[in-house]
Amino acid sequence: MIVKSARSNNIRVFFVGGIVRDNILGYKTSDIDILINGSAIEFAKKLPQEIKVKSIHPDFDTVKLLYKNEIIDIASSRTEHYPFSGCLPVVQKIGVPIEEDVKRRDFTINSIYCELYIINNKLSYKLIDLVEGIKDINSKTLRVLHDKSYIDDPTRILRGVEFAFRFNFDFSQHDKTLIENYLSSPIRTNMSVDRVLSVFSKIFKNKPHKEIFKKVILNKYYKILFDDVQNIDFNLVDNVLDLFSDEEFKTDDFYISLLKNQEFEILQYNSKKELFYNMKNMKKAVLACYYYKTQDKNVLWFVKNKDFKFLITGDDLINLGFKQGKIFSQIFEKLFDAKISNPQSFISKENEIDWVKNNFKS
């Protein structure tokens, strides 16, 4: 329907980027990115009512569409420039030919166009490869389109690392030289720090995150944003990850904390209860970084007991005849120590109630 609308309005329409790359590689993809040789916003106004406009982004002249529960991204062909290294690009012109549009893209493997046609009521296509992207896919090579590419957008280095692990590719020798030259004197003035951090976060969420983190460290790709980090003990990193392995732990936050070189002093606590609730209130990634830096054995104790909780409540104490006040905190303080020391004796609420009755008078 989108292709029919485009062709009836004499507008060229393409798949481009990841959807084409993944199709050539034989990977499934859920992203539907379409490029219009014109203004995506103006084109969206001409679409049938069945296709709903979900959102419009004027700065880049892009549109998100909703059709039969599918999200479709429509982009305008355009030229861009980067006022500063690492900032968001600024659109210069909309509706340019693809020979101009291709110059704004990152790697050749993401710069292959697939023009869409309707012939005899059937969808047809033609691949248009202006930068030898198919050749680089076949040789498993990551290559940017011009020598200023990593200066314009240093996050391309990080995205390249992600592609390298995802597809078993490698940077071309020339790209490695370009990256090395950039990292020898990174340009951080006016850099969008949040944007760069979001890319670090994204690549550290991938399944081979341990290997990606190691590559970022050993190749000093972190210098895009961070100064030299202290020697990283990868075995200790693995131990920390094993210790905190659960669905709530954010590996990306942990790795970024290590890159920030945050320093910690061993924390002092007056009681196990104070220790427990302080560590419970810490973000897990921060606690993991704290343990990596200090090897404080209290963290091991906390992880072992992190699921601790009282089964009785203040209402239960009132029902036992206690009046609200200092006695409540005394009971919970002592019950905490007793339960932590001998959890097998407190497997039910009744066990806790019996303990209170035996140790405190209402």
MARKETOR-748313 format. One record per residue (C-alpha): residue number from 0; residue in three letters; x, y, z. Coordinates in steps of 0.001 Angstrom, whole numbers. Each point is the difference from the previous one (the first is absolute). Example, Ala and Ser with C-alpha at 12.3 -4.5 7.8 and 13.67 -1.06 7.14 Angstrom:
<pos: 0; code: ALA; px: 12300; py: -4500; pz: 7800>
<pos: 1; code: SER; px: 1370; py: 3440; pz: -660>
END
This chain:
<pos: 0; code: MET; px: 0; py: 0; pz: 0>
<pos: 1; code: ILE; px: 2859; py: 2381; pz: 858>
<pos: 2; code: VAL; px: 1850; py: -922; pz: -3185>
<pos: 3; code: LYS; px: -3149; py: 492; pz: -2105>
<pos: 4; code: SER; px: -569; py: 3429; pz: 1553>
<pos: 5; code: ALA; px: 3604; py: 1005; pz: -653>
<pos: 6; code: ARG; px: 72; py: -1151; pz: -3599>
<pos: 7; code: SER; px: -3393; py: 1582; pz: -758>
<pos: 8; code: ASN; px: 1449; py: 3302; pz: 1213>
<pos: 9; code: ASN; px: 3143; py: -512; pz: -2108>
<pos: 10; code: ILE; px: 2145; py: -448; pz: 3122>
<pos: 11; code: ARG; px: 2825; py: -2526; pz: 179>
<pos: 12; code: VAL; px: -155; py: -2258; pz: 3074>
<pos: 13; code: PHE; px: 2709; py: -2220; pz: 1470>
<pos: 14; code: PHE; px: 935; py: -2373; pz: 2757>
<pos: 15; code: VAL; px: 3407; py: 1048; pz: 1298>
<pos: 16; code: GLY; px: 2300; py: -754; pz: 2915>
<pos: 17; code: GLY; px: -347; py: -2939; pz: 2357>
<pos: 18; code: ILE; px: -2978; py: -1622; pz: -1697>
<pos: 19; code: VAL; px: 1958; py: -332; pz: -3275>
<pos: 20; code: ARG; px: 3238; py: -1027; pz: 1710>
<pos: 21; code: ASP; px: -1707; py: -2669; pz: 2112>
<pos: 22; code: ASN; px: -1907; py: -1365; pz: -2991>
<pos: 23; code: ILE; px: 3241; py: -417; pz: -1960>
<pos: 24; code: LEU; px: 1604; py: -1694; pz: 3015>
<pos: 25; code: GLY; px: -3016; py: -2291; pz: 456>
<pos: 26; code: TYR; px: -1025; py: 1449; pz: 3380>
<pos: 27; code: LYS; px: -3557; py: 675; pz: 1048>
<pos: 28; code: THR; px: -801; py: 3600; pz: 883>
<pos: 29; code: SER; px: -3034; py: 1587; pz: 1600>
<pos: 30; code: ASP; px: 937; py: 3583; pz: -938>
<pos: 31; code: ILE; px: -1786; py: 1465; pz: -3001>
<pos: 32; code: ASP; px: 1860; py: 3117; pz: -1138>
<pos: 33; code: ILE; px: -1143; py: 1658; pz: -3209>
<pos: 34; code: LEU; px: 1650; py: 2902; pz: -1777>
<pos: 35; code: ILE; px: -2018; py: 2446; pz: -2088>
<pos: 36; code: ASN; px: 1731; py: 1991; pz: -2730>
<pos: 37; code: GLY; px: -1780; py: 3106; pz: 1258>
<pos: 38; code: SER; px: -1572; py: 1216; pz: 3247>
<pos: 39; code: ALA; px: -1250; py: -2796; pz: 2268>
<pos: 40; code: ILE; px: -2319; py: 2401; pz: 1830>
<pos: 41; code: GLU; px: -1630; py: 1209; pz: -3210>
<pos: 42; code: PHE; px: -205; py: -3565; pz: -1292>
<pos: 43; code: ALA; px: -1743; py: -1190; pz: 3189>
<pos: 44; code: LYS; px: -2824; py: 2476; pz: -655>
<pos: 45; code: LYS; px: -810; py: -1800; pz: -3259>
<pos: 46; code: LEU; px: -238; py: -3519; pz: 1460>
<pos: 47; code: PRO; px: -3324; py: -1877; pz: 282>
<pos: 48; code: GLN; px: -1889; py: 325; pz: 3300>
<pos: 49; code: GLU; px: 763; py: -3599; pz: 926>
<pos: 50; code: ILE; px: 3605; py: 1084; pz: 623>
<pos: 51; code: LYS; px: 156; py: 2071; pz: 3172>
<pos: 52; code: VAL; px: 2665; py: 2576; pz: 777>
<pos: 53; code: LYS; px: 1425; py: -921; pz: 3404>
<pos: 54; code: SER; px: 2525; py: 2837; pz: 325>
<pos: 55; code: ILE; px: 1708; py: 2718; pz: -2044>
<pos: 56; code: HIS; px: 3564; py: 1253; pz: 500>
<pos: 57; code: PRO; px: 428; py: 3298; pz: -1880>
<pos: 58; code: ASP; px: 3725; py: 474; pz: 775>
<pos: 59; code: PHE; px: 869; py: -2976; pz: -2202>
<pos: 60; code: ASP; px: -3222; py: -106; pz: -2061>
<pos: 61; code: THR; px: -770; py: -3561; pz: 1125>
<pos: 62; code: VAL; px: -3303; py: -1690; pz: 816>
<pos: 63; code: LYS; px: -1052; py: -3078; pz: 1947>
<pos: 64; code: LEU; px: -3012; py: -1762; pz: -1475>
<pos: 65; code: LEU; px: -2276; py: -2677; pz: 1430>
<pos: 66; code: TYR; px: -1525; py: -2542; pz: -2363>
<pos: 67; code: LYS; px: -1585; py: -3266; pz: 1197>
<pos: 68; code: ASN; px: 1946; py: 164; pz: 3300>
<pos: 69; code: GLU; px: 3280; py: 475; pz: -1896>
<pos: 70; code: ILE; px: 2193; py: 3046; pz: 628>
<pos: 71; code: ILE; px: 1485; py: 1378; pz: -3216>
<pos: 72; code: ASP; px: 2664; py: 2717; pz: -15>
<pos: 73; code: ILE; px: -64; py: 2331; pz: -2995>
<pos: 74; code: ALA; px: 3041; py: 2224; pz: -579>
<pos: 75; code: SER; px: 659; py: 2730; pz: -2517>
<pos: 76; code: SER; px: 3037; py: -113; pz: -2251>
<pos: 77; code: ARG; px: 2193; py: 2806; pz: 1264>
<pos: 78; code: THR; px: 3425; py: 1505; pz: 464>
<pos: 79; code: GLU; px: 1435; py: 752; pz: 3439>
<pos: 80; code: HIS; px: 3010; py: 1559; pz: 1650>
<pos: 81; code: TYR; px: 1507; py: -147; pz: 3496>
<pos: 82; code: PRO; px: 650; py: 3430; pz: 1559>
<pos: 83; code: PHE; px: 2151; py: -1680; pz: 2653>
<pos: 84; code: SER; px: 1542; py: -3409; pz: 454>
<pos: 85; code: GLY; px: -2363; py: -2348; pz: 1822>
<pos: 86; code: CYS; px: -3098; py: 2194; pz: -145>
<pos: 87; code: LEU; px: -3228; py: -796; pz: -1807>
<pos: 88; code: PRO; px: 132; py: 772; pz: -3726>
<pos: 89; code: VAL; px: -1842; py: 2974; pz: -1443>
<pos: 90; code: VAL; px: -2142; py: -544; pz: -3094>
<pos: 91; code: GLN; px: 1028; py: 2174; pz: -2942>
<pos: 92; code: LYS; px: -2325; py: -1018; pz: -2801>
<pos: 93; code: ILE; px: -3026; py: -2302; pz: -364>
<pos: 94; code: GLY; px: -951; py: -2084; pz: -3036>
<pos: 95; code: VAL; px: 3471; py: -390; pz: -1505>
<pos: 96; code: PRO; px: 933; py: -2843; pz: -2389>
<pos: 97; code: ILE; px: 1312; py: -3155; pz: 1644>
<pos: 98; code: GLU; px: 3457; py: 798; pz: -1394>
<pos: 99; code: GLU; px: 5; py: 2900; pz: 2490>
<pos: 100; code: ASP; px: -1923; py: -1782; pz: 2785>
<pos: 101; code: VAL; px: 2551; py: -2810; pz: 144>
<pos: 102; code: LYS; px: 2751; py: 2374; pz: 1117>
<pos: 103; code: ARG; px: -1597; py: 439; pz: 3448>
<pos: 104; code: ARG; px: 23; py: -3713; pz: 830>
<pos: 105; code: ASP; px: 2420; py: -1832; pz: 2265>
<pos: 106; code: PHE; px: 1346; py: -3261; pz: -1446>
<pos: 107; code: THR; px: -152; py: -1262; pz: -3563>
<pos: 108; code: ILE; px: -1854; py: -3113; pz: 1166>
<pos: 109; code: ASN; px: -2836; py: 2277; pz: 1193>
<pos: 110; code: SER; px: -48; py: 2074; pz: -3194>
<pos: 111; code: ILE; px: -1560; py: -2388; pz: -2492>
<pos: 112; code: TYR; px: -3316; py: 1163; pz: -1480>
<pos: 113; code: CYS; px: -2799; py: -2290; pz: -1062>
<pos: 114; code: GLU; px: -2351; py: 1887; pz: -2307>
<pos: 115; code: LEU; px: -3590; py: -1260; pz: 96>
<pos: 116; code: TYR; px: -2360; py: -227; pz: -2981>
<pos: 117; code: ILE; px: -3461; py: -1263; pz: -788>
<pos: 118; code: ILE; px: 26; py: -1990; pz: -3255>
<pos: 119; code: ASN; px: -3165; py: -1824; pz: -1089>
<pos: 120; code: ASN; px: -1402; py: 546; pz: 3521>
<pos: 121; code: LYS; px: 2987; py: -1792; pz: 1487>
<pos: 122; code: LEU; px: 2718; py: 1495; pz: 2189>
<pos: 123; code: SER; px: 3375; py: 5; pz: -1709>
<pos: 124; code: TYR; px: 3356; py: 1399; pz: 1019>
<pos: 125; code: LYS; px: 3443; py: 955; pz: -1247>
<pos: 126; code: LEU; px: 3172; py: 244; pz: 2096>
<pos: 127; code: ILE; px: 2022; py: 3180; pz: -460>
<pos: 128; code: ASP; px: 3496; py: -187; pz: 1486>
<pos: 129; code: LEU; px: 1821; py: 3308; pz: -394>
<pos: 130; code: VAL; px: 2865; py: -686; pz: 2428>
<pos: 131; code: GLU; px: 890; py: -3701; pz: -430>
<pos: 132; code: GLY; px: -1930; py: -974; pz: 3100>
<pos: 133; code: ILE; px: -767; py: -3487; pz: -1337>
<pos: 134; code: LYS; px: 3701; py: -566; pz: -612>
<pos: 135; code: ASP; px: 722; py: 988; pz: 3624>
<pos: 136; code: ILE; px: -2767; py: -2302; pz: 1264>
<pos: 137; code: ASN; px: 1568; py: -2883; pz: -1902>
<pos: 138; code: SER; px: 3472; py: 800; pz: 1349>
<pos: 139; code: LYS; px: -1383; py: 653; pz: 3532>
<pos: 140; code: THR; px: 1475; py: 3488; pz: 9>
<pos: 141; code: LEU; px: -1111; py: 3111; pz: 1874>
<pos: 142; code: ARG; px: 841; py: 3104; pz: -1991>
<pos: 143; code: VAL; px: -1236; py: 3579; pz: 379>
<pos: 144; code: LEU; px: -771; py: 2165; pz: -3011>
<pos: 145; code: HIS; px: 2531; py: 2791; pz: 538>
<pos: 146; code: ASP; px: 3037; py: 772; pz: 2150>
<pos: 147; code: LYS; px: -1780; py: 2571; pz: 2184>
<pos: 148; code: SER; px: -2771; py: -2454; pz: 961>
<pos: 149; code: TYR; px: 1318; py: -956; pz: 3463>
<pos: 150; code: ILE; px: 775; py: 3643; pz: 781>
<pos: 151; code: ASP; px: -3551; py: 1018; pz: -928>
<pos: 152; code: ASP; px: -1524; py: -2784; pz: 2060>
<pos: 153; code: PRO; px: 2371; py: -1926; pz: 2308>
<pos: 154; code: THR; px: -2861; py: -2282; pz: 1091>
<pos: 155; code: ARG; px: 467; py: -1713; pz: -3362>
<pos: 156; code: ILE; px: 3029; py: -1655; pz: 1588>
<pos: 157; code: LEU; px: -2245; py: -1540; pz: 2647>
<pos: 158; code: ARG; px: -2672; py: -1009; pz: -2488>
<pos: 159; code: GLY; px: 2745; py: -1572; pz: -2069>
<pos: 160; code: VAL; px: 1051; py: -2068; pz: 3018>
<pos: 161; code: GLU; px: -3605; py: -1176; pz: 354>
<pos: 162; code: PHE; px: -154; py: -977; pz: -3683>
<pos: 163; code: ALA; px: 3367; py: -1741; pz: 276>
<pos: 164; code: PHE; px: -1320; py: -2321; pz: 2700>
<pos: 165; code: ARG; px: -3480; py: -379; pz: -1446>
<pos: 166; code: PHE; px: 1167; py: -984; pz: -3486>
<pos: 167; code: ASN; px: 3605; py: -1132; pz: 600>
<pos: 168; code: PHE; px: 1315; py: 2966; pz: -2020>
<pos: 169; code: ASP; px: 3102; py: 2123; pz: 507>
<pos: 170; code: PHE; px: 995; py: 3606; pz: -705>
<pos: 171; code: SER; px: 1980; py: 513; pz: -3185>
<pos: 172; code: GLN; px: 3679; py: 783; pz: 536>
<pos: 173; code: HIS; px: -613; py: 3576; pz: -1119>
<pos: 174; code: ASP; px: -2880; py: 330; pz: 2481>
<pos: 175; code: LYS; px: 2236; py: -1271; pz: 2790>
<pos: 176; code: THR; px: 2474; py: 2756; pz: -866>
<pos: 177; code: LEU; px: -2769; py: 2630; pz: -65>
<pos: 178; code: ILE; px: -1268; py: -1198; pz: 3405>
<pos: 179; code: GLU; px: 3491; py: -39; pz: 1497>
<pos: 180; code: ASN; px: 643; py: 3522; pz: -1257>
<pos: 181; code: TYR; px: -3267; py: 1269; pz: 1463>
<pos: 182; code: LEU; px: 512; py: -1650; pz: 3389>
<pos: 183; code: SER; px: 3507; py: 1445; pz: 279>
<pos: 184; code: SER; px: -1654; py: 3415; pz: 311>
<pos: 185; code: PRO; px: -3770; py: -396; pz: 520>
<pos: 186; code: ILE; px: -2148; py: 3098; pz: -436>
<pos: 187; code: ARG; px: -2404; py: 214; pz: 2942>
<pos: 188; code: THR; px: -796; py: 3730; pz: -96>
<pos: 189; code: ASN; px: -3716; py: 443; pz: -767>
<pos: 190; code: MET; px: -441; py: -3778; pz: -98>
<pos: 191; code: SER; px: -3476; py: -1254; pz: 909>
<pos: 192; code: VAL; px: 993; py: -2047; pz: 3059>
<pos: 193; code: ASP; px: -3473; py: -1495; pz: 455>
<pos: 194; code: ARG; px: -1; py: -1187; pz: -3603>
<pos: 195; code: VAL; px: 3408; py: -1656; pz: 351>
<pos: 196; code: LEU; px: -953; py: -1602; pz: 3318>
<pos: 197; code: SER; px: -3167; py: -1395; pz: -1579>
<pos: 198; code: VAL; px: 2103; py: -1731; pz: -2677>
<pos: 199; code: PHE; px: 2376; py: -1423; pz: 2635>
<pos: 200; code: SER; px: -3062; py: -1216; pz: 1877>
<pos: 201; code: LYS; px: -1479; py: -1605; pz: -3101>
<pos: 202; code: ILE; px: 3106; py: -1975; pz: -976>
<pos: 203; code: PHE; px: 560; py: -1163; pz: 3595>
<pos: 204; code: LYS; px: -3508; py: -1490; pz: 50>
<pos: 205; code: ASN; px: 840; py: -2435; pz: -2784>
<pos: 206; code: LYS; px: 429; py: -3670; pz: 822>
<pos: 207; code: PRO; px: 3772; py: -124; pz: -540>
<pos: 208; code: HIS; px: 301; py: 2967; pz: 2378>
<pos: 209; code: LYS; px: 3085; py: -1413; pz: 1740>
<pos: 210; code: GLU; px: 1879; py: -240; pz: -3289>
<pos: 211; code: ILE; px: -1236; py: 3415; pz: -1142>
<pos: 212; code: PHE; px: 1120; py: 1605; pz: 3276>
<pos: 213; code: LYS; px: 3405; py: -1668; pz: -299>
<pos: 214; code: LYS; px: 404; py: 1271; pz: -3575>
<pos: 215; code: VAL; px: -995; py: 3520; pz: 1054>
<pos: 216; code: ILE; px: 2667; py: -101; pz: 2726>
<pos: 217; code: LEU; px: 2833; py: -1664; pz: -1918>
<pos: 218; code: ASN; px: -466; py: 2217; pz: -3078>
<pos: 219; code: LYS; px: -599; py: 3106; pz: 2133>
<pos: 220; code: TYR; px: -3282; py: 763; pz: -1749>
<pos: 221; code: TYR; px: -1184; py: 1417; pz: 3335>
<pos: 222; code: LYS; px: 2169; py: 3064; pz: -729>
<pos: 223; code: ILE; px: -2862; py: 1322; pz: -2101>
<pos: 224; code: LEU; px: -1396; py: 1262; pz: 3310>
<pos: 225; code: PHE; px: 2183; py: -1136; pz: 2900>
<pos: 226; code: ASP; px: 3610; py: 583; pz: 1001>
<pos: 227; code: ASP; px: 2330; py: -2948; pz: 536>
<pos: 228; code: VAL; px: -1512; py: -2594; pz: 2306>
<pos: 229; code: GLN; px: 1994; py: -1898; pz: 2577>
<pos: 230; code: ASN; px: 1124; py: -3508; pz: -873>
<pos: 231; code: ILE; px: -3149; py: -2088; pz: -227>
<pos: 232; code: ASP; px: 78; py: -3441; pz: 1604>
<pos: 233; code: PHE; px: -2220; py: -1915; pz: -2416>
<pos: 234; code: ASN; px: -94; py: -3083; pz: 2257>
<pos: 235; code: LEU; px: -1289; py: 2137; pz: 2843>
<pos: 236; code: VAL; px: -2534; py: 1609; pz: -2344>
<pos: 237; code: ASP; px: -1254; py: -3494; pz: -877>
<pos: 238; code: ASN; px: -236; py: -899; pz: 3699>
<pos: 239; code: VAL; px: -2036; py: 3123; pz: 709>
<pos: 240; code: LEU; px: -2327; py: -727; pz: -2917>
<pos: 241; code: ASP; px: -500; py: -3560; pz: 1261>
<pos: 242; code: LEU; px: -706; py: 1299; pz: 3503>
<pos: 243; code: PHE; px: -2637; py: 2436; pz: -1232>
<pos: 244; code: SER; px: -1485; py: -2154; pz: -2738>
<pos: 245; code: ASP; px: -3741; py: 563; pz: 31>
<pos: 246; code: GLU; px: -2590; py: 1578; pz: -2229>
<pos: 247; code: GLU; px: 81; py: 3341; pz: 1860>
<pos: 248; code: PHE; px: 3748; py: 587; pz: -345>
<pos: 249; code: LYS; px: 940; py: 2549; pz: -2666>
<pos: 250; code: THR; px: 3330; py: -1031; pz: -1489>
<pos: 251; code: ASP; px: 226; py: 3220; pz: -2004>
<pos: 252; code: ASP; px: -172; py: 2167; pz: 3151>
<pos: 253; code: PHE; px: 2697; py: -2149; pz: 1620>
<pos: 254; code: TYR; px: 2385; py: 283; pz: -2948>
<pos: 255; code: ILE; px: -575; py: 3745; pz: -313>
<pos: 256; code: SER; px: 690; py: 398; pz: 3744>
<pos: 257; code: LEU; px: 3339; py: -1753; pz: -530>
<pos: 258; code: LEU; px: 822; py: 2295; pz: -2911>
<pos: 259; code: LYS; px: -743; py: 3031; pz: 2175>
<pos: 260; code: ASN; px: 2742; py: -1120; pz: 2417>
<pos: 261; code: GLN; px: -2227; py: 654; pz: 2975>
<pos: 262; code: GLU; px: 1892; py: -448; pz: 3264>
<pos: 263; code: PHE; px: -1459; py: -1520; pz: 3177>
<pos: 264; code: GLU; px: 1021; py: -304; pz: 3630>
<pos: 265; code: ILE; px: -1116; py: -3035; pz: 1979>
<pos: 266; code: LEU; px: -3271; py: 911; pz: 1679>
<pos: 267; code: GLN; px: -393; py: -317; pz: 3762>
<pos: 268; code: TYR; px: -3207; py: -1224; pz: 1669>
<pos: 269; code: ASN; px: -1160; py: -183; pz: 3608>
<pos: 270; code: SER; px: -2110; py: -3107; pz: -537>
<pos: 271; code: LYS; px: -898; py: -2660; pz: -2535>
<pos: 272; code: LYS; px: -3407; py: 1601; pz: -331>
<pos: 273; code: GLU; px: 1506; py: 3381; pz: -903>
<pos: 274; code: LEU; px: 2344; py: -1709; pz: -2460>
<pos: 275; code: PHE; px: -2867; py: -1943; pz: -1565>
<pos: 276; code: TYR; px: -2310; py: 2933; pz: -589>
<pos: 277; code: ASN; px: 2758; py: 2294; pz: -1247>
<pos: 278; code: MET; px: 1157; py: -2550; pz: -2562>
<pos: 279; code: LYS; px: -3589; py: -835; pz: -900>
<pos: 280; code: ASN; px: -570; py: 3657; pz: -881>
<pos: 281; code: MET; px: 3099; py: 178; pz: -2205>
<pos: 282; code: LYS; px: -421; py: -563; pz: -3730>
<pos: 283; code: LYS; px: 1284; py: -3479; pz: -776>
<pos: 284; code: ALA; px: 2440; py: 1272; pz: -2617>
<pos: 285; code: VAL; px: 1474; py: 2451; pz: 2537>
<pos: 286; code: LEU; px: 211; py: -2735; pz: 2623>
<pos: 287; code: ALA; px: 1728; py: -2254; pz: -2522>
<pos: 288; code: CYS; px: 2510; py: 2735; pz: -812>
<pos: 289; code: TYR; px: 528; py: 606; pz: 3729>
<pos: 290; code: TYR; px: 775; py: -3698; pz: 470>
<pos: 291; code: TYR; px: 2339; py: -27; pz: -3018>
<pos: 292; code: LYS; px: 1922; py: 2954; pz: 1444>
<pos: 293; code: THR; px: 96; py: -1066; pz: 3677>
<pos: 294; code: GLN; px: -675; py: -3772; pz: 156>
<pos: 295; code: ASP; px: -1948; py: 803; pz: 3177>
<pos: 296; code: LYS; px: -1148; py: -3404; pz: 1297>
<pos: 297; code: ASN; px: -3127; py: 1613; pz: 1413>
<pos: 298; code: VAL; px: -1286; py: 42; pz: -3585>
<pos: 299; code: LEU; px: 264; py: -3798; pz: -132>
<pos: 300; code: TRP; px: -2043; py: -178; pz: 3195>
<pos: 301; code: PHE; px: -2586; py: 2381; pz: -1418>
<pos: 302; code: VAL; px: -381; py: -1905; pz: -3280>
<pos: 303; code: LYS; px: -563; py: -3188; pz: 1984>
<pos: 304; code: ASN; px: -2699; py: 1699; pz: 2083>
<pos: 305; code: LYS; px: -1410; py: 2510; pz: -2508>
<pos: 306; code: ASP; px: -3422; py: -1676; pz: -75>
<pos: 307; code: PHE; px: -493; py: 466; pz: 3734>
<pos: 308; code: LYS; px: -3342; py: 1456; pz: 1064>
<pos: 309; code: PHE; px: -2160; py: 109; pz: 3098>
<pos: 310; code: LEU; px: -3185; py: -2019; pz: -148>
<pos: 311; code: ILE; px: -1674; py: 1812; pz: 2866>
<pos: 312; code: THR; px: -1102; py: 3637; pz: -191>
<pos: 313; code: GLY; px: -672; py: 2838; pz: 2390>
<pos: 314; code: ASP; px: -3678; py: -986; pz: -35>
<pos: 315; code: ASP; px: 981; py: -3455; pz: 1262>
<pos: 316; code: LEU; px: 1871; py: 1588; pz: 2915>
<pos: 317; code: ILE; px: -3037; py: 2137; pz: 833>
<pos: 318; code: ASN; px: -2164; py: -3130; pz: -20>
<pos: 319; code: LEU; px: 2469; py: -1505; pz: 2468>
<pos: 320; code: GLY; px: -663; py: 2921; pz: 2354>
<pos: 321; code: PHE; px: 3012; py: 2208; pz: -721>
<pos: 322; code: LYS; px: -454; py: 3758; pz: -281>
<pos: 323; code: GLN; px: 1668; py: 1848; pz: -2841>
<pos: 324; code: GLY; px: 3264; py: 1611; pz: 1005>
<pos: 325; code: LYS; px: 3609; py: -794; pz: 726>
<pos: 326; code: ILE; px: -858; py: -3606; pz: 838>
<pos: 327; code: PHE; px: -814; py: -680; pz: -3664>
<pos: 328; code: SER; px: 3510; py: 877; pz: -1172>
<pos: 329; code: GLN; px: 1492; py: -2019; pz: 2877>
<pos: 330; code: ILE; px: -2036; py: -3075; pz: -957>
<pos: 331; code: PHE; px: 882; py: 196; pz: -3689>
<pos: 332; code: GLU; px: 3659; py: 657; pz: 823>
<pos: 333; code: LYS; px: 270; py: -3106; pz: 2170>
<pos: 334; code: LEU; px: -2170; py: -2094; pz: -2313>
<pos: 335; code: PHE; px: 2244; py: 946; pz: -2913>
<pos: 336; code: ASP; px: 3101; py: -1247; pz: 1849>
<pos: 337; code: ALA; px: -1741; py: -3195; pz: 1050>
<pos: 338; code: LYS; px: -1396; py: -772; pz: -3436>
<pos: 339; code: ILE; px: 3243; py: 780; pz: -1825>
<pos: 340; code: SER; px: 1930; py: -2241; pz: 2408>
<pos: 341; code: ASN; px: -2411; py: -2930; pz: -247>
<pos: 342; code: PRO; px: -2303; py: 334; pz: -3029>
<pos: 343; code: GLN; px: -1140; py: -3632; pz: 246>
<pos: 344; code: SER; px: -1883; py: 852; pz: 3188>
<pos: 345; code: PHE; px: -2084; py: 2705; pz: -1703>
<pos: 346; code: ILE; px: -1681; py: -1607; pz: -2968>
<pos: 347; code: SER; px: -3487; py: 1308; pz: 792>
<pos: 348; code: LYS; px: -1704; py: 3041; pz: 1497>
<pos: 349; code: GLU; px: -1020; py: -2145; pz: 2971>
<pos: 350; code: ASN; px: 3682; py: -660; pz: 754>
<pos: 351; code: GLU; px: 634; py: 3743; pz: 162>
<pos: 352; code: ILE; px: -3073; py: 611; pz: 2165>
<pos: 353; code: ASP; px: 1069; py: -2747; pz: 2417>
<pos: 354; code: TRP; px: 3483; py: 1508; pz: 189>
<pos: 355; code: VAL; px: -1449; py: 3441; pz: 856>
<pos: 356; code: LYS; px: -2221; py: -1515; pz: 2703>
<pos: 357; code: ASN; px: 3004; py: -1833; pz: 1523>
<pos: 358; code: ASN; px: 2324; py: 2996; pz: -25>
<pos: 359; code: PHE; px: -2188; py: 3057; pz: 657>
<pos: 360; code: LYS; px: -2861; py: 756; pz: 2345>
<pos: 361; code: SER; px: -2912; py: 2044; pz: -1289>
END
